[in-house]
């Protein structure tokens, strides 16, 4: 079984800024992983590399493989590798109906269009996904009129229609109130418990579900720590990551941070 992600000696730029220099990271199938880092750590650049919005500098020893392949047609990649990002939420058209948001995942499009055809099986799959996510009653609602949490669930459903091998979630609870945050985390935990592999990219420690076993700390475009969650989410490690004194608190399998002693 191929690894979900393999980055070997990757150098990448955003504009004229070099974000990664010789970055290597491997995430196997079934390894639920959180990639944690402050703003400016390189998380957005990493997501753009995975979605093929930007490409690494080409050199002999450097490459990126997703599910074992270096080269993908974007439509095929998105069918196997679901990504739910902030950029997608901001770009999505407000007039799209809920059902069409889900269906658009079959074409990796923004809304659905007249030339796109959907089989009865695909439509049934979209309804099934909405039922799983508890959003069936919003299927006729315009995207712009939904709450942030409802929009986030529809975009998750858009990624799930293909039953992808892995999901990458970009700060999934950012902007949600406490109730919506907990509801979304319950959905993510359900997917994890059902066997879906999830990679979480975030700077929010509270977003990391108990089912995530590995944490990678990213800072300044480099991996500064990588290992079992209990070994990585410590007051010392996170104080170093965020350049401030932090005390880690753990409850019900979740971690949270409070200000440490100076």
C-alpha positions as CSV (number, residue, x, y, z in Angstrom):
1,X,0.0,0.0,0.0
2,X,1.6,3.3,-1.1
3,X,2.2,6.1,1.4
4,X,-0.3,8.9,1.4
5,X,2.3,11.6,1.1
6,X,6.0,11.5,0.4
7,X,8.1,14.7,0.3
8,X,11.8,14.1,-0.3
9,X,14.3,17.0,-0.2
10,X,11.7,19.5,-1.4
11,X,12.6,23.2,-2.0
12,X,9.7,25.5,-2.7
13,X,9.0,29.2,-3.1
14,X,6.0,31.5,-2.7
15,X,6.8,34.3,-5.0
16,X,10.4,35.3,-4.2
17,X,10.4,33.8,-0.7
18,X,11.9,30.4,-0.2
19,X,9.5,28.6,2.2
20,X,11.0,25.1,2.2
21,X,14.6,24.1,1.8
22,X,15.3,20.4,1.7
23,X,12.0,19.4,3.4
24,X,11.3,15.7,3.8
25,X,8.1,14.2,5.3
26,X,6.4,10.8,4.8
27,X,2.9,10.0,6.0
28,X,1.8,6.3,5.5
29,X,-1.7,5.1,4.9
30,X,-3.6,4.8,8.2
31,X,-1.4,7.2,10.1
32,X,-3.7,9.9,11.3
33,X,-1.4,12.9,11.6
34,X,-1.6,16.5,12.8
35,X,0.8,19.0,11.2
36,X,1.0,21.8,13.8
37,X,2.7,25.1,13.4
38,X,2.4,28.9,13.9
39,X,1.5,31.4,11.2
40,X,4.4,31.6,8.8
41,X,5.5,28.0,9.4
42,X,4.8,26.9,5.9
43,X,1.4,25.2,6.4
44,X,-0.3,27.0,3.5
45,X,2.6,26.4,1.1
46,X,2.5,22.7,2.1
47,X,-1.2,22.6,1.2
48,X,-0.6,24.3,-2.1
49,X,2.1,21.8,-3.0
50,X,-0.3,18.9,-2.3
51,X,-3.1,20.5,-4.4
52,X,-0.6,21.2,-7.2
53,X,-1.2,24.9,-7.0
54,X,2.5,25.4,-6.8
55,X,5.4,23.1,-7.6
56,X,8.7,22.5,-5.9
57,X,12.0,23.5,-7.4
58,X,13.1,20.6,-9.7
59,X,16.4,19.0,-8.8
60,X,17.7,15.4,-9.0
61,X,17.0,14.3,-5.4
62,X,13.7,16.2,-4.7
63,X,10.2,15.0,-5.4
64,X,6.7,14.8,-4.1
65,X,4.5,11.6,-4.4
66,X,0.9,11.4,-3.4
67,X,-0.5,7.9,-3.1
68,X,2.7,6.6,-4.7
69,X,2.5,8.8,-7.9
70,X,4.5,11.8,-8.9
71,X,2.2,12.8,-11.7
72,X,-1.5,13.1,-11.5
73,X,-4.3,14.5,-13.6
74,X,-5.9,17.0,-11.1
75,X,-9.3,15.5,-11.5
76,X,-8.1,12.1,-10.6
77,X,-6.0,13.4,-7.7
78,X,-8.9,15.2,-6.2
79,X,-11.0,12.0,-6.4
80,X,-8.5,10.1,-4.3
81,X,-7.3,12.8,-2.0
82,X,-9.9,15.1,-0.5
83,X,-8.8,18.5,0.7
84,X,-11.0,21.0,2.6
85,X,-9.3,24.4,2.8
86,X,-10.0,27.9,3.8
87,X,-9.2,29.1,0.3
88,X,-12.0,26.8,-1.1
89,X,-14.5,28.2,1.4
90,X,-13.7,31.7,0.4
91,X,-13.8,31.0,-3.3
92,X,-17.0,29.1,-3.4
93,X,-19.9,30.9,-5.0
94,X,-22.6,32.0,-2.7
95,X,-25.6,31.2,-4.9
96,X,-24.8,27.5,-5.1
97,X,-27.4,25.2,-3.6
98,X,-26.4,22.8,-0.9
99,X,-27.0,19.7,-3.1
100,X,-24.9,21.2,-5.9
101,X,-22.0,21.9,-3.5
102,X,-21.8,18.2,-2.8
103,X,-22.3,17.2,-6.4
104,X,-19.6,19.6,-7.6
105,X,-17.1,17.3,-5.9
106,X,-17.5,14.8,-8.8
107,X,-16.0,17.4,-11.2
108,X,-13.8,19.3,-8.7
109,X,-15.7,22.4,-9.8
110,X,-17.1,25.4,-8.1
111,X,-20.9,24.8,-8.2
112,X,-22.3,22.6,-11.0
113,X,-22.8,23.6,-14.6
114,X,-25.2,22.7,-17.4
115,X,-22.7,20.5,-19.3
116,X,-22.1,18.3,-16.3
117,X,-24.0,15.1,-16.1
118,X,-24.8,13.2,-12.8
119,X,-25.9,9.6,-12.7
120,X,-28.7,8.4,-10.4
121,X,-25.9,6.6,-8.4
122,X,-23.9,9.9,-8.0
123,X,-27.0,11.8,-6.9
124,X,-27.9,9.0,-4.4
125,X,-24.3,9.2,-3.1
126,X,-24.6,13.0,-2.5
127,X,-27.8,12.5,-0.6
128,X,-26.1,9.7,1.5
129,X,-23.2,12.0,2.3
130,X,-25.5,14.8,3.4
131,X,-27.4,12.4,5.7
132,X,-24.1,11.3,7.3
133,X,-23.1,14.9,7.9
134,X,-26.6,15.9,9.2
135,X,-27.2,18.6,6.5
136,X,-29.9,17.0,4.3
137,X,-32.4,19.7,5.3
138,X,-30.1,22.4,3.9
139,X,-29.9,20.8,0.4
140,X,-31.8,23.7,-1.2
141,X,-30.2,26.5,0.8
142,X,-27.8,28.9,-0.9
143,X,-24.2,28.5,0.3
144,X,-24.0,32.2,1.2
145,X,-26.9,32.0,3.6
146,X,-25.4,29.1,5.6
147,X,-23.5,29.5,8.8
148,X,-19.7,29.0,8.7
149,X,-20.1,25.6,10.3
150,X,-22.8,24.5,7.8
151,X,-20.6,25.7,4.9
152,X,-17.7,23.7,6.3
153,X,-19.8,20.5,6.5
154,X,-20.9,20.9,2.9
155,X,-17.3,21.3,1.7
156,X,-16.4,18.2,3.7
157,X,-19.2,16.4,2.0
158,X,-17.9,17.6,-1.4
159,X,-14.6,16.0,-0.6
160,X,-16.3,12.8,0.7
161,X,-18.4,12.0,-2.4
162,X,-15.5,10.0,-3.9
163,X,-14.8,8.2,-0.7
164,X,-11.2,9.3,-1.0
165,X,-8.2,7.4,0.4
166,X,-7.3,10.3,2.7
167,X,-8.7,13.7,3.8
168,X,-6.6,16.8,4.5
169,X,-8.4,19.3,6.7
170,X,-7.1,22.9,6.9
171,X,-7.9,24.3,10.4
172,X,-11.4,22.8,10.2
173,X,-12.9,24.6,13.3
174,X,-11.4,28.0,12.7
175,X,-14.2,30.6,13.0
176,X,-16.7,28.3,14.6
177,X,-18.4,28.9,17.9
178,X,-18.1,26.3,20.7
179,X,-21.2,24.2,19.7
180,X,-20.3,24.2,16.0
181,X,-16.7,23.3,16.8
182,X,-17.7,20.3,18.9
183,X,-20.2,19.2,16.3
184,X,-17.6,19.3,13.5
185,X,-15.0,17.5,15.7
186,X,-17.6,14.8,16.4
187,X,-18.0,14.3,12.6
188,X,-14.3,14.1,12.1
189,X,-14.0,11.6,14.9
190,X,-16.7,9.5,13.3
191,X,-14.7,9.4,10.0
192,X,-11.6,8.5,11.9
193,X,-13.3,5.7,13.8
194,X,-14.8,4.4,10.5
195,X,-11.2,4.0,9.1
196,X,-10.7,7.2,7.1
197,X,-7.1,8.5,7.2
198,X,-7.0,12.2,8.1
199,X,-4.2,14.7,7.9
200,X,-5.0,17.8,10.0
201,X,-3.1,21.0,9.2
202,X,-3.5,23.6,11.9
203,X,-2.2,25.9,14.6
204,X,-5.1,25.1,16.9
205,X,-4.2,22.4,19.5
206,X,-7.8,21.8,20.5
207,X,-8.6,20.6,17.0
208,X,-6.5,17.5,17.3
209,X,-8.9,14.5,18.0
210,X,-7.9,11.7,20.3
211,X,-7.8,9.3,17.3
212,X,-4.8,11.3,15.8
213,X,-1.7,9.4,16.9
214,X,1.2,11.4,15.3
215,X,2.0,15.1,15.5
216,X,4.5,16.9,13.3
217,X,5.7,20.3,14.4
218,X,6.5,22.7,11.5
219,X,8.3,26.0,12.1
220,X,10.1,28.3,9.7
221,X,9.6,25.8,6.9
222,X,11.3,23.0,8.7
223,X,10.1,19.9,10.7
224,X,11.4,20.6,14.3
225,X,9.7,17.5,15.9
226,X,7.8,14.5,14.7
227,X,6.5,11.6,16.7
228,X,3.8,10.1,19.0
229,X,1.3,12.7,20.1
230,X,1.9,12.3,23.8
231,X,5.7,12.9,23.2
232,X,5.2,15.9,21.0
233,X,2.4,17.9,22.7
234,X,4.3,18.8,25.8
235,X,4.7,22.2,27.4
236,X,8.4,22.4,26.5
237,X,7.9,21.4,22.8
238,X,5.0,23.8,22.2
239,X,6.7,26.7,24.1
240,X,9.5,26.2,21.6
241,X,7.2,26.0,18.6
242,X,5.2,29.2,19.4
243,X,8.0,31.1,21.1
244,X,6.0,31.8,24.2
245,X,5.6,30.1,27.6
246,X,2.9,27.4,27.4
247,X,1.4,24.9,29.7
248,X,-0.4,21.9,28.1
249,X,-3.6,20.7,29.6
250,X,-5.2,17.3,28.7
251,X,-8.8,16.2,29.2
252,X,-11.0,13.5,27.5
253,X,-8.2,12.7,25.0
254,X,-8.0,16.3,23.8
255,X,-5.2,18.7,24.4
256,X,-5.4,22.4,25.1
257,X,-2.9,25.1,26.1
258,X,-2.9,27.9,28.7
259,X,-0.3,30.6,29.4
260,X,2.7,29.1,31.2
261,X,4.7,30.7,34.0
262,X,7.2,33.3,32.9
